[in-house]
Amino acid sequence: MGLLTFLLLCLLVCSSSAKSSSKIGVNYGQLGNNLPSPSKSISLIKSLKAKQVKIYNANPQILKALKHTNLQVSIMLPNEIISNISTNQTLADKWVESNILPFYPKTRIRYLLVGNEILSQPDKTIWFNLVPAIRKVKYSIRKFRLHKIKVGTSLAMDVLESSFPPSNGTFRSDISGRVIKPLLQFLNRTKSFYFLDVYPYFPWSSDPNNVNLDYALLSAKNLTYTDPVSGLTYTNLLDQMLDSVYFAMNRLGYPNIRLFIAETGWPNGGDIDQIGANIYNAATYNRNVIKKLSTKRPLGTPARPGVVLRAFIFALYNENQKTGPGTERHFGLLYPNGSGVYPIDLSGKTPVSKYGKLPVPTNNEPYKGKVWCVAARGANKTELAAALAYACGQGNRTCDPIQPGGKCYKPDSLVVHASFAFSSYWAQFKKVGGTCYFNRLAVETAKDPSYGSCKFPSVTL
C-alpha cells in the first residue's frame, strides 16, 4: 500500500472516530513490599480521577476491590504460562474460568493482555507461541460469552528495527513475518487494539545532545520536525514514536488497527548517572500527555489526525522491588504511603496552568564527576553478605584491601566491606555492563566514602 493511500485511509478512519474522547487510566503495578492494600489503592486511583486501571496479573484481591466501581479494567495472563496455553485449549478455558468468571461483569474487565513485552524477551521460543496462545484465549472468551473483553498483548518499541523518520517505521525482520503479521491479522479481525509501551524518556536520555528535552516533554513551543518522506510535521517525540508504529503496520498491509498506549510515563528519580529523571520532568510529561489525549476533539497524531488514543500512565506507585536501574523504581504518581509525588488529574479537567510550582530540576545535564557504589541503608545482612562474597569473587583482586591487614579491613564492618566491594566491582566492570545494583542492596553516591588511608575505587562520569 502506497504512502498516499495510507494517509487517505487514515483520514477516513479519523473522521469516523472523532466523536469520543480518550479514557486515561493508570498502571497498577505491585512490585513493592510497602504498598497500600488493594482496597486503599482503588480509592487512591479514584482520587486521581482515572477512568481505567491496568494490572499485570489477575490478582483476585484487586479484582474483588474493583467490583461495583466505574473503572474499566485491563488484566494480564502471565508470560510464564503462554507456551503451555498455546497448545492447550483446555488450559486456556480453565484460566479464563478461574480468573475472569468469578468477577465479571461486576468488575468491568474490558481488556485481557496475553503476556507483557514478550517480543523483548531473550527466549525466542515463546515469541512463536504468542499468537497461538492469543487465539486460544480469544476462543475461551467467546465460549464464555465475554463479548465486551478485547484480547491482545503489550509490545515495546524495540519490536521495530527502524523508527526514524516515522515514515520508515519497520518491524524487526526476525518477527515481522512469523509473529507480527499473524498478530495484526488477529487484531484486525477481532477489532482489538495494538497495545504499545512507549516512553520518549529513553530515546531522549540516550541522545540528549540531539533530541531536545522540551520536544520529548511535549513542551516545545517553536520546534518542529518534518518527515522528509511523508511531509508530516511533528511537534513532539511521542507522536513520532506512535506514527512509526502506524507506518510499520501499514507496511504489512494493516493501516486501520487502533493503537492503545499500554504504558507511558517519565521517571521522577533515578541513579546519579541517569539524566533527566526528576519530579519536574515527570510531572511535565504526564500532564502534557493527559492534556493532549483528553481534548474534546481528539488530536490523534500527524499520520492519524483526530483518532482517539486511549492510554494508561505508568505507574500508580514508586515500586521498590522492581529490578534494574534506579529509574525503574521511580515512575510512580504516588509514593507507597499514598501521598502524591506531584499533583495530577488523570481526567484532564485541571488545566496545566492551575498546578503549583514544581521543584527545579538539577539533573537535566549529564552528571560529571566521580561516583561510588555503596551498600543501601537497611539492607538485609544475610543478603548483603552473599552480595559481598559475589563481588569479591569477580575481577582482579577486587577485595584485597578489605582482607585482614589491608588498608580497608578496619573497621571490620559488613556494611563498610560490602560498600568497598561494590565500588571496586563497579569500577572494574561498568564499561562492560556491570551495574551498581546487587539486587537492590546497593546505591550510587557522589559522596566519597573513603576514610584515612582507605581509598574506595570510583567511576568517573
Summary of the structure (lengths in Angstrom):
residues: 461
radius of gyration: 23.9
end to end distance: 47.6
largest distance: 77.8
contacts: 1539
relative contact order: 0.12
helix: 37%
strand: 16%
